[in-house]
Amino acid sequence: MHFSTSQLLRGGALLAGYLVAYIALDWVSYVYALRPFNITPWNPPPGISLALLLVYGLRWSPAVFVATLASEFAVRGVSAPLGFSVLSSLLVAIGYTALAWALLRIARFDPRLGRLRDVTWFSTLVAIGTLALALAYVWLVLAEGFISSGRLRDYVLRFWIGDMIGIIVTTPLLLVYRNRYEFDRITRAQVLEICAQVACIVLSLWVVFGLQPVNAPKFFYLLFMPLIWIAMRHGIHGTVAANALVQVGLIAGARLAGNEASLVLELQFRMLALAVTGLFLGMAVTHWRRAQNALVARESELSTIVRTAPDGIVALDERKRIASLNAEAETIFRASSAALLGRPLAELIPELPDPPRALHGVEMAALRADGSRFPVELSLASAGSSGRQSYICIVRDVSKRKEMEEQLRDRQIELERTLRLAATSELASALAHELNQPLSAISSYVRACRLMLSGAEYDHTLLVKTMDKVVNEVNRTGEVVHRLREFFRSGTVHRERVKVSDLIWGGFEASMTRLERHGIILQVEGADALPDLTVDRVQMEIVIHNLVSNSIDAAKTGDRREIRISAAPSGENEVEILVADSGPGLNPEIADHLFEPFTSTKSGGMGLGLAISRTIIEAHGGRIEPVATSSGAAFRVTLPVAPTCHEISETE
């Protein structure tokens, strides 16, 4: 273990101060010694030793041994063999170290002496410890043959009372005053009172020893009066100082009066009773004052909470009348406390149950002082003791909340109306987008039929096929309108088992004419060997059609005009379809907004194709995402093989 220079200096100063104080106090208290080992009826040095061990730890026990041995030679001049002096000093050091250990470890003693239990444990263990040490010390003296067995009682009694009264008086004084006492808070009147208390102690000592010194114990009870006065006024701080003053005065008075040792021993027993009584009384007063201060602080805190609470707080007496209320309650009922105190709360809250019962957050109608009704949220609880019943009522004005809820309902209705309009607009935009291609195809087919009919000769078979295409486009258009309307209105998905190849073919079939017109090569790979999907065929064909249509618009501007559609399994229960083109690729400026409505790079585009596609795919429990490629653009559609919980409704 390493110590700094400052720690060593502080430790050295403490050791030197302790040794000087121990020897000086032993010299002062060396009166009425019992020969041959000079055991005195008042021995305060052990009180210093015990205080040292309690405050600074048991590691200071060697210092106790050194102080005891040094004092034996410096004060008492013991002529006993050195070995016996060392052994007896070691016994004393061990005894008080054991007493300190018992206080700290067994009794959990607080050296600040701040609790009544600390005084109880301290007094009890000191009495037991000093008695045990007295018996051990006298037995050691007897074993060495220095005394006869006939004087055992005198030695034990003198040693025990001397050390016990010395500790009871000295140790609490050092423990209480080891921290700076707040003398700066003492007023002039308190100084005068302290002087009067000291004078009362001196007067009591004069009565004890001055009137009839021989009968000094007869008047000892007079010393209890100033001690009780001091304890009631100053608590533990006053009683420990008063005990020390009385002890010094008692020894001084006995010396001046020339009392015998037997009388002094009797006075010390009485002094012990006085000191212990003072300790308990002083600690009781201190504890009571602390409780009072804590209660005052708590009441102040609760008063502040009640005063600043955002809710009205009303206290009711046993007759359910208003006993007190805070400022917020006055604001809620729009009346002063003078107008409300003493009134039954039922006059203000007619729905209040009678007899009152526990309530929590119950909404009721209340009346203000002007007679207007308003809603409140009420909580009620009993707060009385067994002898007197009272209640605490928490009142919260919820009229503003009700107004806000009404406004919120109105806004919710307006929002729903706006959403319906937005859904209608989205449906109209989606229909316009999806009907553009089939209507264009129908227009082209009808013009072709018209040209064929205007000719002198026309191929009847070709005309029928063209008209069939018109009918197919019309049917497809109707199906698209029907499915999109249902989807945007209720999210309905009509599922059926579909082959992946049929789904892909149905998606780009309507775009074959555009592919041929722009000379774009379409490649389809891997669609035949995959498991069937359970999807809404029309809706998924709309997705494939949108992706292929976008790819055509991108690929038709380049030199290499190709579109590739590939399908492959993804994981255990998914299939992914990839649509890639050889166009210029995605515009980085809109890459993060591809699936937002009205996002498009085409001059005539509406920007709804990818947004509609994502909505449909997510309704099927799938996902769509762009794929990075070396050239062109690519989108991957992933669909589950089996239906998932993402479906809103389903028709097989």
C-alpha positions as semicolon CSV with decimal commas, in nm:
position;residue;x (nm);y (nm);z (nm)
1;M;0,000;0,000;0,000
2;H;0,144;0,337;-0,104
3;F;0,074;0,666;0,074
4;S;0,130;1,016;-0,054
5;T;0,336;1,270;0,139
6;S;0,022;1,462;0,241
7;Q;-0,138;1,142;0,371
8;L;0,172;1,058;0,573
9;L;0,183;1,410;0,717
10;R;-0,185;1,400;0,813
11;G;-0,145;1,054;0,967
12;G;0,162;1,165;1,162
13;A;-0,014;1,475;1,291
14;L;-0,315;1,268;1,395
15;L;-0,095;1,015;1,577
16;A;0,100;1,287;1,757
17;G;-0,215;1,472;1,857
18;Y;-0,374;1,152;1,980
19;L;-0,072;1,056;2,193
20;V;-0,045;1,403;2,346
21;A;-0,420;1,419;2,419
22;Y;-0,421;1,066;2,565
23;I;-0,130;1,130;2,803
24;A;-0,255;1,477;2,900
25;L;-0,605;1,355;2,975
26;D;-0,467;1,057;3,168
27;W;-0,259;1,295;3,376
28;V;-0,554;1,525;3,447
29;S;-0,782;1,237;3,546
30;Y;-0,523;1,065;3,766
31;V;-0,716;1,105;4,092
32;Y;-0,828;0,868;4,365
33;A;-0,593;0,597;4,236
34;L;-0,624;0,246;4,376
35;R;-0,281;0,104;4,461
36;P;-0,058;-0,061;4,349
37;F;-0,165;-0,015;3,984
38;N;-0,332;0,324;4,027
39;I;-0,673;0,235;3,885
40;T;-0,891;0,549;3,899
41;P;-1,271;0,589;3,919
42;W;-1,258;0,831;3,624
43;N;-1,057;0,721;3,320
44;P;-1,149;0,923;3,005
45;P;-0,845;0,829;2,785
46;P;-1,018;0,508;2,661
47;G;-1,293;0,737;2,529
48;I;-1,036;0,905;2,302
49;S;-0,906;0,566;2,190
50;L;-1,254;0,435;2,108
51;A;-1,340;0,752;1,915
52;L;-1,016;0,714;1,715
53;L;-1,099;0,353;1,623
54;L;-1,462;0,431;1,534
55;V;-1,380;0,729;1,312
56;Y;-1,051;0,629;1,148
57;G;-1,076;0,250;1,152
58;L;-0,946;-0,050;1,342
59;R;-0,606;-0,019;1,175
60;W;-0,521;0,241;1,441
61;S;-0,524;-0,023;1,716
62;P;-0,137;-0,025;1,738
63;A;-0,157;0,347;1,825
64;V;-0,388;0,257;2,114
65;F;-0,129;0,010;2,243
66;V;0,152;0,267;2,215
67;A;-0,054;0,537;2,390
68;T;-0,154;0,303;2,674
69;L;0,204;0,184;2,734
70;A;0,352;0,534;2,710
71;S;0,095;0,675;2,952
72;E;0,166;0,400;3,206
73;F;0,526;0,515;3,233
74;A;0,475;0,888;3,174
75;V;0,186;0,939;3,418
76;R;0,165;0,651;3,660
77;G;0,531;0,555;3,690
78;V;0,449;0,185;3,724
79;S;0,722;-0,013;3,892
80;A;0,595;-0,346;3,761
81;P;0,812;-0,556;3,528
82;L;0,829;-0,433;3,169
83;G;0,679;-0,758;3,041
84;F;0,369;-0,714;3,254
85;S;0,329;-0,350;3,147
86;V;0,353;-0,450;2,782
87;L;0,110;-0,739;2,831
88;S;-0,145;-0,528;3,021
89;S;-0,124;-0,247;2,763
90;L;-0,171;-0,501;2,485
91;L;-0,475;-0,640;2,667
92;V;-0,629;-0,290;2,691
93;A;-0,560;-0,219;2,322
94;I;-0,712;-0,551;2,218
95;G;-1,014;-0,497;2,444
96;Y;-1,107;-0,158;2,301
97;T;-1,033;-0,268;1,945
98;A;-1,276;-0,556;1,999
99;L;-1,534;-0,312;2,140
100;A;-1,495;-0,086;1,835
101;W;-1,525;-0,390;1,605
102;A;-1,846;-0,500;1,778
103;L;-1,995;-0,152;1,744
104;L;-1,907;-0,120;1,375
105;R;-1,966;-0,475;1,256
106;I;-2,233;-0,619;1,484
107;A;-2,431;-0,310;1,584
108;R;-2,373;-0,123;1,255
109;F;-2,295;0,179;1,468
110;D;-2,289;0,515;1,290
111;P;-1,994;0,722;1,422
112;R;-2,196;1,037;1,348
113;L;-2,422;0,931;1,636
114;G;-2,730;1,031;1,443
115;R;-2,986;0,770;1,553
116;L;-3,143;0,660;1,877
117;R;-3,042;0,300;1,809
118;D;-2,676;0,413;1,794
119;V;-2,702;0,547;2,151
120;T;-2,869;0,223;2,264
121;W;-2,604;-0,001;2,110
122;F;-2,325;0,226;2,225
123;S;-2,435;0,230;2,589
124;T;-2,503;-0,145;2,596
125;L;-2,181;-0,260;2,434
126;V;-1,967;-0,014;2,630
127;A;-2,110;-0,148;2,956
128;I;-2,048;-0,508;2,849
129;G;-1,707;-0,441;2,694
130;T;-1,564;-0,243;2,985
131;L;-1,686;-0,505;3,233
132;A;-1,524;-0,784;3,033
133;L;-1,200;-0,586;3,007
134;A;-1,206;-0,510;3,382
135;L;-1,243;-0,879;3,463
136;A;-0,962;-0,974;3,222
137;Y;-0,727;-0,705;3,351
138;V;-0,784;-0,786;3,719
139;W;-0,747;-1,158;3,646
140;L;-0,411;-1,082;3,482
141;V;-0,302;-0,883;3,787
142;L;-0,419;-1,160;4,015
143;A;-0,241;-1,425;3,806
144;E;0,085;-1,233;3,837
145;G;0,041;-1,228;4,217
146;F;0,036;-0,851;4,253
147;I;-0,293;-0,844;4,448
148;S;-0,483;-1,077;4,676
149;S;-0,818;-1,230;4,591
150;G;-0,979;-1,030;4,873
151;R;-0,949;-0,706;4,672
152;L;-1,093;-0,841;4,344
153;R;-1,426;-0,663;4,382
154;D;-1,264;-0,325;4,447
155;Y;-1,032;-0,356;4,146
156;V;-1,305;-0,476;3,909
157;L;-1,553;-0,216;4,025
158;R;-1,304;0,073;4,010
159;F;-1,169;-0,032;3,667
160;W;-1,517;-0,088;3,526
161;I;-1,678;0,236;3,645
162;G;-1,367;0,440;3,561
163;D;-1,344;0,323;3,200
164;M;-1,720;0,309;3,139
165;I;-1,795;0,661;3,264
166;G;-1,484;0,788;3,083
167;I;-1,608;0,643;2,752
168;I;-1,975;0,739;2,802
169;V;-1,874;1,102;2,859
170;T;-1,575;1,143;2,627
171;T;-1,649;0,937;2,314
172;P;-1,992;1,090;2,230
173;L;-1,845;1,438;2,284
174;L;-1,569;1,371;2,030
175;L;-1,801;1,199;1,782
176;V;-2,062;1,474;1,789
177;Y;-1,818;1,762;1,767
178;R;-1,567;1,612;1,524
179;N;-1,751;1,800;1,250
180;R;-1,772;2,178;1,279
181;Y;-2,075;2,279;1,481
182;E;-2,272;2,567;1,332
183;F;-2,203;2,826;1,599
184;D;-2,262;3,106;1,349
185;R;-2,635;3,034;1,371
186;I;-2,648;3,095;1,746
187;T;-2,816;3,423;1,833
188;R;-2,733;3,653;2,119
189;A;-3,035;3,531;2,311
190;Q;-2,913;3,172;2,272
191;V;-2,568;3,271;2,402
192;L;-2,730;3,418;2,710
193;E;-2,935;3,103;2,753
194;I;-2,624;2,884;2,731
195;C;-2,453;3,099;2,992
196;A;-2,756;3,059;3,218
197;Q;-2,748;2,682;3,169
198;V;-2,379;2,666;3,260
199;A;-2,449;2,878;3,566
200;C;-2,729;2,639;3,662
201;I;-2,487;2,345;3,643
202;V;-2,232;2,528;3,857
203;L;-2,502;2,619;4,108
204;S;-2,621;2,258;4,126
205;L;-2,264;2,138;4,185
206;W;-2,223;2,395;4,462
207;V;-2,541;2,269;4,625
208;V;-2,420;1,909;4,596
209;F;-2,075;1,976;4,746
210;G;-2,109;2,310;4,920
211;L;-2,391;2,255;5,168
212;Q;-2,301;1,919;5,318
213;P;-2,003;1,759;5,139
214;V;-2,037;1,441;5,336
215;N;-2,391;1,389;5,205
216;A;-2,312;1,495;4,850
217;P;-2,502;1,203;4,682
218;K;-2,817;1,315;4,864
219;F;-2,851;1,624;4,646
220;F;-2,721;1,469;4,323
221;Y;-3,069;1,468;4,168
222;L;-3,039;1,847;4,130
223;L;-2,800;1,793;3,838
224;F;-3,081;1,637;3,634
225;M;-3,265;1,968;3,608
226;P;-3,003;2,166;3,408
227;L;-2,929;1,854;3,202
228;I;-3,296;1,815;3,104
229;W;-3,314;2,185;3,024
230;I;-3,005;2,162;2,802
231;A;-3,126;1,844;2,632
232;M;-3,467;1,994;2,549
233;R;-3,308;2,307;2,406
234;H;-2,997;2,176;2,230
235;G;-3,047;1,802;2,180
236;I;-2,750;1,570;2,159
237;H;-2,505;1,855;2,097
238;G;-2,594;2,012;2,430
239;T;-2,613;1,696;2,639
240;V;-2,267;1,564;2,547
241;A;-2,115;1,900;2,639
242;A;-2,321;1,916;2,960
243;N;-2,213;1,561;3,055
244;A;-1,848;1,657;3,015
245;L;-1,895;1,975;3,218
246;V;-2,077;1,794;3,497
247;Q;-1,811;1,520;3,505
248;V;-1,527;1,771;3,537
249;G;-1,722;1,965;3,798
250;L;-1,801;1,646;3,988
251;I;-1,435;1,540;4,015
252;A;-1,324;1,894;4,093
253;G;-1,593;1,931;4,360
254;A;-1,502;1,598;4,518
255;R;-1,135;1,697;4,529
256;L;-1,207;2,038;4,677
257;A;-1,448;1,892;4,932
258;G;-1,198;1,625;5,031
259;N;-1,438;1,336;4,973
260;E;-1,314;0,983;5,011
261;A;-1,270;0,745;4,718
262;S;-1,574;0,542;4,819
263;L;-1,796;0,850;4,798
264;V;-1,646;0,946;4,462
265;L;-1,718;0,596;4,334
266;E;-2,081;0,632;4,443
267;L;-2,099;0,972;4,274
268;Q;-1,956;0,819;3,954
269;F;-2,233;0,558;3,948
270;R;-2,483;0,838;3,976
271;M;-2,292;1,029;3,710
272;L;-2,320;0,726;3,485
273;A;-2,698;0,726;3,522
274;L;-2,701;1,101;3,455
275;A;-2,481;1,068;3,143
276;V;-2,679;0,781;2,992
277;T;-3,007;0,958;3,065
278;G;-2,872;1,273;2,904
279;L;-2,756;1,081;2,595
280;F;-3,093;0,918;2,540
281;L;-3,287;1,234;2,612
282;G;-3,064;1,447;2,392
283;M;-3,081;1,199;2,104
284;A;-3,460;1,173;2,142
285;V;-3,489;1,551;2,118
286;T;-3,252;1,563;1,821
287;H;-3,443;1,286;1,648
288;W;-3,772;1,462;1,718
289;R;-3,638;1,789;1,577
290;R;-3,512;1,617;1,265
291;A;-3,852;1,457;1,220
292;Q;-4,015;1,796;1,272
293;N;-3,783;1,960;1,019
294;A;-3,847;1,680;0,772
295;L;-4,220;1,715;0,831
296;V;-4,207;2,091;0,780
297;A;-4,001;2,045;0,463
298;R;-4,242;1,780;0,339
299;E;-4,541;1,999;0,419
300;S;-4,378;2,287;0,234
301;E;-4,310;2,061;-0,062
302;L;-4,665;1,929;-0,065
303;S;-4,799;2,282;-0,028
304;T;-4,597;2,389;-0,330
305;I;-4,719;2,090;-0,529
306;V;-5,080;2,158;-0,438
307;R;-5,045;2,529;-0,506
308;T;-4,886;2,481;-0,848
309;A;-5,078;2,169;-0,956
310;P;-5,250;2,202;-1,296
311;D;-5,560;2,028;-1,156
312;G;-5,801;2,145;-0,892
313;I;-5,737;1,983;-0,551
314;V;-6,018;1,994;-0,297
315;A;-6,001;1,858;0,059
316;L;-6,334;1,750;0,213
317;D;-6,414;1,704;0,579
318;E;-6,621;1,422;0,728
319;R;-6,941;1,602;0,625
320;K;-6,826;1,616;0,261
321;R;-6,786;1,992;0,282
322;I;-6,497;2,179;0,127
323;A;-6,224;2,224;0,389
324;S;-5,951;2,361;0,162
325;L;-5,874;2,400;-0,206
326;N;-5,596;2,524;-0,429
327;A;-5,589;2,815;-0,672
328;E;-5,666;2,596;-0,973
329;A;-5,989;2,477;-0,809
330;E;-6,091;2,841;-0,766
331;T;-6,021;2,897;-1,134
332;I;-6,216;2,588;-1,239
333;F;-6,529;2,679;-1,040
334;R;-6,476;3,053;-1,100
335;A;-6,518;3,140;-0,735
336;S;-6,291;3,249;-0,450
337;S;-6,193;3,018;-0,168
338;A;-6,397;3,230;0,073
339;A;-6,709;3,160;-0,133
340;L;-6,638;2,787;-0,160
341;L;-6,511;2,692;0,186
342;G;-6,774;2,512;0,391
343;R;-6,999;2,435;0,094
344;P;-7,089;2,072;0,018
345;L;-6,903;1,956;-0,289
346;A;-7,229;1,799;-0,410
347;E;-7,358;2,152;-0,480
348;L;-7,081;2,195;-0,736
349;I;-7,078;1,835;-0,863
350;P;-7,436;1,702;-0,835
351;E;-7,337;1,358;-0,966
352;L;-7,096;1,303;-0,675
353;P;-7,189;0,967;-0,513
354;D;-7,324;0,969;-0,158
355;P;-7,168;0,821;0,043
356;P;-6,842;0,899;-0,141
357;R;-6,648;0,606;-0,283
358;A;-6,312;0,576;-0,451
359;L;-6,318;0,717;-0,804
360;H;-6,045;0,753;-1,063
361;G;-6,079;0,958;-1,379
362;V;-6,461;0,950;-1,391
363;E;-6,623;1,212;-1,612
364;M;-6,908;1,409;-1,456
365;A;-7,097;1,733;-1,508
366;A;-7,011;2,020;-1,271
367;L;-7,152;2,365;-1,200
368;R;-6,958;2,688;-1,186
369;A;-7,045;2,968;-0,949
370;D;-7,248;3,138;-1,224
371;G;-7,456;2,823;-1,275
372;S;-7,302;2,718;-1,609
373;R;-7,240;2,348;-1,660
374;F;-6,912;2,206;-1,778
375;P;-6,753;1,859;-1,791
376;V;-6,491;1,752;-1,536
377;E;-6,279;1,445;-1,476
378;L;-6,301;1,348;-1,111
379;S;-6,078;1,136;-0,886
380;L;-6,176;1,081;-0,522
381;A;-5,999;0,898;-0,240
382;S;-6,034;0,870;0,137
383;A;-5,758;1,043;0,333
384;G;-5,882;1,024;0,692
385;S;-5,775;0,819;0,990
386;S;-5,989;0,575;1,186
387;G;-6,114;0,855;1,410
388;R;-6,195;1,113;1,144
389;Q;-6,296;1,054;0,785
390;S;-6,189;1,301;0,516
391;Y;-6,146;1,296;0,141
392;I;-5,918;1,433;-0,127
393;C;-6,082;1,519;-0,458
394;I;-5,891;1,592;-0,780
395;V;-6,095;1,791;-1,033
396;R;-5,983;1,842;-1,391
397;D;-6,170;2,073;-1,628
398;V;-6,204;1,878;-1,954
399;S;-6,420;2,126;-2,142
400;K;-6,129;2,233;-2,363
401;R;-6,043;1,870;-2,426
402;K;-6,404;1,803;-2,525
403;E;-6,392;2,097;-2,765
404;M;-6,067;1,966;-2,912
405;E;-6,216;1,618;-2,948
406;E;-6,514;1,768;-3,130
407;Q;-6,282;1,962;-3,356
408;L;-6,079;1,649;-3,413
409;R;-6,392;1,457;-3,514
410;D;-6,483;1,732;-3,758
411;R;-6,133;1,727;-3,900
412;Q;-6,146;1,348;-3,922
413;I;-6,467;1,368;-4,124
414;E;-6,308;1,631;-4,349
415;L;-5,998;1,416;-4,385
416;E;-6,203;1,113;-4,481
417;R;-6,386;1,323;-4,739
418;T;-6,052;1,447;-4,873
419;L;-5,916;1,092;-4,884
420;R;-6,218;0,976;-5,079
421;L;-6,163;1,257;-5,325
422;A;-5,795;1,167;-5,345
423;A;-5,883;0,801;-5,402
424;T;-6,126;0,903;-5,674
425;S;-5,858;1,117;-5,833
426;E;-5,605;0,835;-5,809
427;L;-5,852;0,592;-5,963
428;A;-5,923;0,834;-6,246
429;S;-5,551;0,883;-6,307
430;A;-5,488;0,509;-6,296
431;L;-5,773;0,439;-6,539
432;A;-5,647;0,708;-6,774
433;H;-5,301;0,555;-6,761
434;E;-5,409;0,195;-6,805
435;L;-5,672;0,267;-7,073
436;N;-5,435;0,467;-7,288
437;Q;-5,271;0,162;-7,448
438;P;-5,582;-0,049;-7,520
439;L;-5,773;0,253;-7,652
440;S;-5,482;0,336;-7,880
441;A;-5,478;-0,025;-8,000
442;I;-5,856;-0,022;-8,057
443;S;-5,822;0,299;-8,257
444;S;-5,549;0,145;-8,472
445;Y;-5,748;-0,173;-8,533
446;V;-6,063;0,022;-8,625
447;R;-5,871;0,238;-8,874
448;A;-5,724;-0,078;-9,027
449;C;-6,074;-0,226;-9,061
450;R;-6,196;0,095;-9,219
451;L;-5,913;0,089;-9,473
452;M;-5,986;-0,273;-9,557
453;L;-6,358;-0,204;-9,605
454;S;-6,293;0,099;-9,826
455;G;-6,093;-0,108;-10,072
456;A;-6,251;-0,279;-10,375
457;E;-6,130;-0,610;-10,257
458;Y;-6,038;-0,704;-9,901
459;D;-5,939;-1,016;-9,719
460;H;-6,248;-1,122;-9,520
461;T;-6,046;-1,350;-9,291
462;L;-5,801;-1,071;-9,202
463;L;-6,092;-0,837;-9,133
464;V;-6,248;-1,087;-8,893
465;K;-5,920;-1,135;-8,711
466;T;-5,877;-0,759;-8,678
467;M;-6,230;-0,720;-8,545
468;D;-6,161;-1,001;-8,296
469;K;-5,861;-0,806;-8,174
470;V;-6,086;-0,503;-8,126
471;V;-6,328;-0,714;-7,923
472;N;-6,041;-0,857;-7,713
473;E;-5,906;-0,510;-7,639
474;V;-6,255;-0,389;-7,546
475;N;-6,301;-0,685;-7,310
476;R;-5,957;-0,634;-7,162
477;T;-6,032;-0,265;-7,115
478;G;-6,352;-0,347;-6,931
479;E;-6,175;-0,598;-6,710
480;V;-5,899;-0,347;-6,630
481;V;-6,156;-0,082;-6,538
482;H;-6,348;-0,328;-6,319
483;R;-6,040;-0,463;-6,140
484;L;-5,879;-0,124;-6,082
485;R;-6,203;0,020;-5,947
486;E;-6,238;-0,265;-5,699
487;F;-5,873;-0,247;-5,601
488;F;-5,867;0,125;-5,530
489;R;-6,206;0,116;-5,359
490;S;-6,154;-0,180;-5,123
491;G;-5,817;-0,337;-5,202
492;T;-5,985;-0,649;-5,342
493;V;-5,754;-0,908;-5,499
494;H;-5,914;-1,188;-5,707
495;R;-5,662;-1,468;-5,686
496;E;-5,631;-1,758;-5,922
497;R;-5,363;-2,012;-6,008
498;V;-5,154;-1,879;-6,298
499;K;-4,845;-2,011;-6,474
500;V;-4,554;-1,771;-6,475
501;S;-4,518;-1,805;-6,854
502;D;-4,887;-1,723;-6,910
503;L;-4,859;-1,423;-6,680
504;I;-4,557;-1,288;-6,870
505;W;-4,719;-1,355;-7,210
506;G;-5,042;-1,183;-7,106
507;G;-4,842;-0,883;-6,988
508;F;-4,655;-0,810;-7,311
509;E;-4,906;-0,951;-7,566
510;A;-5,074;-0,613;-7,612
511;S;-4,734;-0,457;-7,679
512;M;-4,633;-0,684;-7,967
513;T;-4,735;-0,427;-8,229
514;R;-4,516;-0,160;-8,067
515;L;-4,227;-0,404;-8,040
516;E;-4,249;-0,485;-8,411
517;R;-4,296;-0,121;-8,511
518;H;-3,978;-0,012;-8,329
519;G;-3,778;-0,320;-8,419
520;I;-3,721;-0,426;-8,059
521;I;-3,614;-0,782;-7,988
522;L;-3,791;-0,944;-7,687
523;Q;-3,634;-1,238;-7,508
524;V;-3,817;-1,448;-7,246
525;E;-3,612;-1,689;-7,034
526;G;-3,679;-1,945;-6,760
527;A;-4,055;-1,901;-6,724
528;D;-4,168;-2,255;-6,804
529;A;-4,010;-2,459;-6,520
530;L;-4,136;-2,248;-6,229
531;P;-4,422;-2,324;-5,983
532;D;-4,756;-2,159;-6,042
533;L;-4,844;-1,835;-5,870
534;T;-5,169;-1,756;-5,691
535;V;-5,233;-1,396;-5,797
536;D;-5,488;-1,165;-5,952
537;R;-5,410;-1,229;-6,315
538;V;-5,543;-0,904;-6,456
539;Q;-5,367;-0,690;-6,197
540;M;-5,031;-0,867;-6,240
541;E;-5,063;-0,842;-6,620
542;I;-5,105;-0,467;-6,568
543;V;-4,773;-0,468;-6,379
544;I;-4,589;-0,665;-6,650
545;H;-4,749;-0,447;-6,916
546;N;-4,634;-0,126;-6,742
547;L;-4,277;-0,253;-6,709
548;V;-4,262;-0,370;-7,070
549;S;-4,416;-0,043;-7,192
550;N;-4,153;0,158;-7,002
551;S;-3,878;-0,066;-7,145
552;I;-4,009;-0,008;-7,499
553;D;-4,000;0,369;-7,447
554;A;-3,641;0,341;-7,323
555;A;-3,510;0,088;-7,579
556;K;-3,656;0,248;-7,894
557;T;-3,411;0,541;-7,871
558;G;-3,093;0,335;-7,879
559;D;-2,897;0,154;-8,148
560;R;-2,925;-0,183;-7,973
561;R;-3,294;-0,239;-7,914
562;E;-3,350;-0,532;-7,680
563;I;-3,578;-0,625;-7,391
564;R;-3,520;-0,930;-7,177
565;I;-3,772;-1,088;-6,940
566;S;-3,636;-1,360;-6,716
567;A;-3,796;-1,557;-6,436
568;A;-3,624;-1,764;-6,166
569;P;-3,695;-1,905;-5,818
570;S;-3,597;-1,685;-5,519
571;G;-3,559;-1,863;-5,189
572;E;-3,801;-2,141;-5,101
573;N;-4,142;-1,985;-5,167
574;E;-4,082;-1,692;-5,399
575;V;-4,042;-1,629;-5,771
576;E;-3,871;-1,324;-5,916
577;I;-3,937;-1,175;-6,260
578;L;-3,674;-0,943;-6,409
579;V;-3,756;-0,695;-6,689
580;A;-3,443;-0,534;-6,838
581;D;-3,388;-0,311;-7,142
582;S;-3,095;-0,174;-7,342
583;G;-3,198;0,189;-7,307
584;P;-3,004;0,479;-7,151
585;G;-3,077;0,368;-6,795
586;L;-3,239;0,540;-6,499
587;N;-3,208;0,914;-6,447
588;P;-3,009;0,965;-6,121
589;E;-3,217;1,273;-6,038
590;I;-3,535;1,069;-5,995
591;A;-3,380;0,739;-5,881
592;D;-3,499;0,797;-5,521
593;H;-3,855;0,889;-5,631
594;L;-3,926;0,621;-5,892
595;F;-4,232;0,480;-5,716
596;E;-4,387;0,811;-5,617
597;P;-4,693;0,922;-5,819
598;F;-4,641;1,168;-6,104
599;T;-4,269;1,098;-6,133
600;S;-4,173;1,055;-6,499
601;T;-3,896;1,144;-6,744
602;K;-4,122;1,112;-7,049
603;S;-4,263;1,437;-7,186
604;G;-4,614;1,296;-7,216
605;G;-4,597;1,051;-6,927
606;M;-4,825;1,072;-6,623
607;G;-4,578;0,907;-6,384
608;L;-4,831;0,657;-6,244
609;G;-4,719;0,326;-6,394
610;L;-4,456;0,234;-6,132
611;A;-4,666;0,375;-5,846
612;I;-4,967;0,160;-5,945
613;S;-4,741;-0,141;-5,999
614;R;-4,588;-0,114;-5,652
615;T;-4,932;-0,081;-5,490
616;I;-5,056;-0,395;-5,668
617;I;-4,741;-0,597;-5,593
618;E;-4,741;-0,506;-5,223
619;A;-5,110;-0,604;-5,202
620;H;-4,996;-0,950;-5,319
621;G;-4,727;-0,963;-5,051
622;G;-4,447;-0,903;-5,298
623;R;-4,199;-0,626;-5,371
624;I;-4,053;-0,437;-5,667
625;E;-3,712;-0,273;-5,683
626;P;-3,469;-0,138;-5,944
627;V;-3,161;-0,347;-6,020
628;A;-2,820;-0,202;-6,100
629;T;-2,694;-0,305;-6,446
630;S;-2,398;-0,213;-6,665
631;S;-2,631;-0,066;-6,928
632;G;-3,000;0,012;-6,951
633;A;-3,255;-0,021;-6,673
634;A;-3,392;-0,327;-6,495
635;F;-3,670;-0,392;-6,243
636;R;-3,713;-0,703;-6,033
637;V;-4,057;-0,819;-5,918
638;T;-4,061;-1,076;-5,637
639;L;-4,386;-1,263;-5,565
640;P;-4,468;-1,533;-5,310
641;V;-4,579;-1,871;-5,440
642;A;-4,850;-1,901;-5,171
643;P;-5,087;-1,629;-5,041
644;T;-4,968;-1,422;-4,737
645;C;-5,121;-1,211;-4,464
646;H;-5,069;-0,901;-4,677
647;E;-5,391;-0,981;-4,869
648;I;-5,679;-0,751;-4,794
649;S;-5,943;-0,979;-4,940
650;E;-5,935;-1,287;-5,156
651;T;-6,161;-1,463;-5,402
652;E;-6,045;-1,800;-5,534
